[in-house]
């Protein structure tokens, strides 16, 4: 047998393509659900969940990190960012490789 690698192993670009496709499908589904949900229901959901950890359900606190208010759950250690905050942190980060890849996967405008 040769050491040329597994013939069925996907390439990194192939993996990134499927991650972007999956993220795009989930984004479209979330937007559709939001459009179909009545305003009163959206307000009730926000009131019920605002500043509660999506992982454990307990309250979160805002903590400053690189000029951004990051939501932290001290109960389970979860760290959550609002839209635009990841980009702000990544812009100040010297090691942008992984952060750039994550941002590209989540960016709906980054089409191939």
C-alpha positions in Angstrom: 0.0 0.0 0.0 1.2 3.5 -0.7 1.3 6.4 1.8 -0.5 8.8 -0.6 -3.4 9.3 1.8 -6.9 8.0 2.0 -8.7 8.4 -1.4 -12.0 9.4 0.3 -10.5 12.1 2.6 -12.0 15.5 1.8 -9.6 18.4 1.2 -9.6 21.5 3.4 -11.3 23.5 0.7 -14.0 20.9 0.3 -14.5 20.9 4.1 -14.8 24.7 4.1 -17.3 24.6 1.2 -19.6 22.2 3.2 -19.3 24.3 6.3 -20.2 27.4 4.4 -23.2 25.6 2.7 -24.4 24.4 6.1 -24.1 27.8 7.7 -26.0 29.4 4.7 -28.8 26.8 5.0 -29.1 27.5 8.8 -29.0 31.3 8.3 -31.9 31.1 5.7 -33.9 28.8 8.0 -33.5 31.2 11.0 -34.5 34.2 8.9 -37.6 32.3 7.6 -38.6 31.3 11.2 -38.1 35.0 12.3 -40.3 36.2 9.5 -43.0 33.7 10.3 -43.0 34.5 14.1 -45.3 37.2 15.2 -43.9 40.4 16.8 -45.5 39.7 20.2 -44.0 36.2 20.2 -40.5 37.5 19.4 -40.8 40.0 22.2 -41.8 37.3 24.7 -38.9 35.1 23.6 -36.5 38.0 23.9 -37.8 38.8 27.4 -37.5 35.2 28.4 -34.0 34.6 27.1 -32.2 37.9 27.1 -28.8 37.7 28.9 -29.4 34.0 29.7 -26.8 31.5 28.7 -28.0 29.4 25.7 -25.9 26.5 27.0 -27.0 26.2 30.7 -29.8 28.8 31.0 -28.3 30.8 33.9 -27.7 34.6 33.8 -24.7 36.1 31.9 -22.6 39.1 32.6 -21.0 41.6 30.2 -17.2 41.7 30.3 -14.9 44.1 28.3 -12.5 42.3 26.0 -10.4 44.2 23.5 -12.9 47.0 23.5 -15.9 44.8 23.1 -18.7 43.9 25.6 -18.5 40.1 25.6 -21.3 38.1 27.2 -19.9 35.5 29.7 -21.6 32.8 31.7 -19.6 32.3 34.8 -21.7 29.2 35.7 -20.6 27.1 32.7 -17.8 29.2 31.2 -19.6 30.0 28.0 -18.5 33.1 26.0 -20.9 34.6 23.5 -20.4 37.4 21.0 -23.0 39.6 19.3 -22.9 40.3 15.5 -19.8 42.3 14.6 -18.0 41.6 17.8 -16.0 38.7 16.5 -14.8 40.9 13.6 -13.8 43.6 16.0 -11.7 41.2 18.1 -10.2 39.5 15.0 -9.1 42.9 13.7 -7.1 43.5 16.8 -5.7 39.9 16.9 -2.2 39.3 15.4 -3.1 35.7 14.6 -5.9 36.1 12.1 -5.6 32.7 10.3 -8.3 30.7 12.3 -10.4 33.8 13.0 -10.5 34.8 9.3 -11.6 31.3 8.3 -14.4 31.3 10.9 -15.6 34.7 9.8 -15.6 33.6 6.2 -17.8 30.6 7.0 -20.3 32.8 8.8 -20.3 35.7 6.3 -23.3 35.3 4.0 -21.6 37.6 1.4 -18.6 35.3 1.1 -19.8 33.2 -1.8 -17.5 31.0 -3.9 
